[in-house]
Amino acid sequence: MVNALEDPGSRLVVVVNGEGQHALWPDHCAVPVGWTAVHGPADRSTCVAYVDAHWTDMRPLSLRFSMERRPPVE
């Protein structure tokens, strides 16, 4: 059996969770609770390009927000 996430011919969607983390998900599967489809369905390379363009900071949103509220370190 071929893994849909690794098969270049699979139709995928890009999903995002509440922390802004992105993942690829097979189009034929229900989106997991806590995740929202934001792109696709599309081929794997298109979905990977979307993730590369839109998930540029790997830190979870909660960490980014807490770091923005801290005073700068001198």
N, C-alpha and C positions, 0 to 999 in steps of 0.2 A: 504494500500500500504506500502511495506517495504522500508525503507530508505537504498539505496544501500551502503552508507558509513558505516552503522552500521551492515549490514547483513554479517556474517562471510563467506557466500557462494558467495558473489559478487566478480566479477573480477574488480580490481582497478589498477590505475597507480599512481605513485608518480610524482607530478609536482613541479617545482621550478620556482620562479619568479626572477626578476633582483636583488632583495635584498637578495637572497639566502634563502628565506623562503620556506619551504616545505609544501605540502598539499596532501591529498589523493583525487583522482578524479575518478568517475565511468568510466570504460573502454568504455562503450557504448555512452558516451557524448564527444563532441568535447572539446579539451583542450582550456581553455579561452585565449583570447589575453593577451599577457604579461607573459604567463606561458609556460614552456617547460616540456614535459614528460621525465623523467630521469630513470624510473624503471617500470617494469611491461609490460603487464598486469600480475597480480598475485593475490593471495588471500589476504585478509585483513591483516592477521598476518604477512605474508611475507613483505608486503608494510610497515607496522608499524615497523618491524625490520629494514628495510632499512632506514627509517626516523630516528630511534633511533641511528643508526650507523653513519649516514652522516650529521645530523643537530644537532651538539653538542653545538653550540653557537647560542642562540636565538636572539642575537642582529642583526639588519639589517646590510648588508655589508657596507652601507654608514656610519653608526655609528661606526663600527669597524675600518674602514679606517680613519675616523676623529680622533678617539681616539689614533690610532697609530702615528699620526703626531704631537700630543701634547707632549710637554716636560713632563717628569715625575713630579709628585707632591711631594714636600719634606715636 
